[in-house]
Amino acid sequence: MGNAILAAGVDVKSADGHAEVAAEMRRALSGLLVAARVDGVVRADLELFDLLALLYGWCTAAKHYGWDSAQRDRALAVSFEGLMPR
């Protein structure tokens, strides 16, 4: 997703437009989350804040520790399993 944002010409380090991009991302994720709840593919109690915190954590850890693709896949698989309905 980061590459797509950069390819669109968004300067993520600039204050100009950053709030607009963040708001659009929250709106898009919120819509996806609502649809996933309705379809029963995620936990009913999963909130947007939870999802954003997880996304931030995954991205930060992957960057900080230099995860390879196997590490990313494993971390996401474990996390996604926890998001499934009970």
ROMI-698682 format. One record per residue (C-alpha): x, y, z; residue in three letters. Coordinates in Angstrom, 3 decimals. Last residue first. Example, Ala and Ser with C-alpha at 12.3 -4.5 7.8 and 13.67 -1.06 7.14 Angstrom:
! residues 2
<X 13.670; Y -1.060; Z 7.140; aa SER>
<X 12.300; Y -4.500; Z 7.800; aa ALA>
This chain:
! residues 86
<X -15.023; Y -17.327; Z 17.389; aa ARG>
<X -14.807; Y -14.980; Z 14.431; aa PRO>
<X -11.453; Y -14.601; Z 12.740; aa MET>
<X -9.127; Y -11.780; Z 13.798; aa LEU>
<X -6.811; Y -14.116; Z 15.728; aa GLY>
<X -6.260; Y -16.208; Z 12.606; aa GLU>
<X -5.307; Y -13.014; Z 10.799; aa PHE>
<X -2.571; Y -12.340; Z 13.351; aa SER>
<X -1.008; Y -15.788; Z 13.102; aa VAL>
<X -1.120; Y -15.694; Z 9.297; aa ALA>
<X 0.242; Y -12.130; Z 9.248; aa LEU>
<X 3.220; Y -13.024; Z 11.417; aa ALA>
<X 3.959; Y -16.145; Z 9.343; aa ARG>
<X 3.718; Y -14.328; Z 6.006; aa ASP>
<X 5.925; Y -11.472; Z 7.201; aa ARG>
<X 8.553; Y -13.892; Z 8.534; aa GLN>
<X 8.532; Y -15.861; Z 5.267; aa ALA>
<X 8.788; Y -12.649; Z 3.203; aa SER>
<X 11.863; Y -11.437; Z 5.058; aa ASP>
<X 11.518; Y -9.255; Z 8.130; aa TRP>
<X 13.985; Y -6.386; Z 8.432; aa GLY>
<X 13.609; Y -6.058; Z 12.198; aa TYR>
<X 12.606; Y -2.398; Z 12.269; aa HIS>
<X 10.694; Y -2.440; Z 8.973; aa LYS>
<X 8.715; Y -5.589; Z 9.694; aa ALA>
<X 8.107; Y -4.497; Z 13.292; aa ALA>
<X 6.802; Y -1.072; Z 12.275; aa THR>
<X 4.593; Y -2.448; Z 9.525; aa CYS>
<X 3.060; Y -5.147; Z 11.706; aa TRP>
<X 2.543; Y -2.770; Z 14.630; aa GLY>
<X 0.943; Y -0.096; Z 12.482; aa TYR>
<X -1.398; Y -2.623; Z 10.911; aa LEU>
<X -2.301; Y -4.034; Z 14.322; aa LEU>
<X -3.025; Y -0.578; Z 15.751; aa ALA>
<X -5.133; Y 0.275; Z 12.694; aa LEU>
<X -7.142; Y -2.930; Z 13.089; aa LEU>
<X -7.791; Y -2.326; Z 16.764; aa ASP>
<X -8.794; Y 1.312; Z 16.111; aa PHE>
<X -11.207; Y 0.127; Z 13.401; aa LEU>
<X -12.975; Y -2.127; Z 15.897; aa GLU>
<X -13.068; Y -5.922; Z 16.057; aa LEU>
<X -15.961; Y -6.994; Z 18.333; aa ASP>
<X -17.811; Y -8.953; Z 15.636; aa ALA>
<X -14.695; Y -10.986; Z 14.919; aa ARG>
<X -13.891; Y -11.213; Z 11.241; aa VAL>
<X -15.302; Y -13.302; Z 8.381; aa VAL>
<X -18.958; Y -12.988; Z 9.382; aa GLY>
<X -20.077; Y -11.437; Z 6.094; aa ASP>
<X -21.526; Y -8.453; Z 7.992; aa VAL>
<X -18.283; Y -8.136; Z 9.976; aa ARG>
<X -16.184; Y -8.251; Z 6.792; aa ALA>
<X -18.408; Y -5.610; Z 5.184; aa ALA>
<X -18.039; Y -3.328; Z 8.217; aa VAL>
<X -14.263; Y -3.852; Z 8.205; aa LEU>
<X -13.976; Y -3.079; Z 4.509; aa LEU>
<X -15.939; Y 0.147; Z 4.965; aa GLY>
<X -13.807; Y 1.143; Z 7.955; aa SER>
<X -10.641; Y 0.360; Z 6.036; aa LEU>
<X -11.699; Y 2.689; Z 3.214; aa ALA>
<X -12.747; Y 5.492; Z 5.569; aa ARG>
<X -9.549; Y 5.145; Z 7.623; aa ARG>
<X -7.434; Y 5.255; Z 4.442; aa MET>
<X -9.285; Y 8.349; Z 3.252; aa GLU>
<X -8.687; Y 10.040; Z 6.612; aa ALA>
<X -4.978; Y 9.195; Z 6.517; aa ALA>
<X -4.681; Y 10.533; Z 2.961; aa VAL>
<X -6.455; Y 13.786; Z 3.926; aa GLU>
<X -4.347; Y 14.189; Z 7.063; aa ALA>
<X -1.189; Y 13.758; Z 5.030; aa HIS>
<X -2.274; Y 16.195; Z 2.336; aa GLY>
<X 0.250; Y 18.829; Z 3.267; aa ASP>
<X 2.027; Y 17.740; Z 6.476; aa ALA>
<X 4.834; Y 16.385; Z 4.327; aa SER>
<X 6.596; Y 13.147; Z 5.192; aa LYS>
<X 4.071; Y 11.065; Z 3.253; aa VAL>
<X 4.679; Y 13.033; Z 0.060; aa ASP>
<X 1.823; Y 11.688; Z -2.051; aa VAL>
<X 2.699; Y 11.339; Z -5.735; aa GLY>
<X 0.333; Y 8.495; Z -6.550; aa ALA>
<X 3.366; Y 6.212; Z -6.778; aa ALA>
<X 4.122; Y 7.033; Z -3.132; aa LEU>
<X 0.633; Y 5.958; Z -2.067; aa ILE>
<X 0.854; Y 2.810; Z -4.180; aa ALA>
<X 4.263; Y 1.995; Z -2.717; aa ASN>
<X 2.880; Y 2.351; Z 0.800; aa GLY>
<X 0.000; Y 0.000; Z 0.000; aa MET>
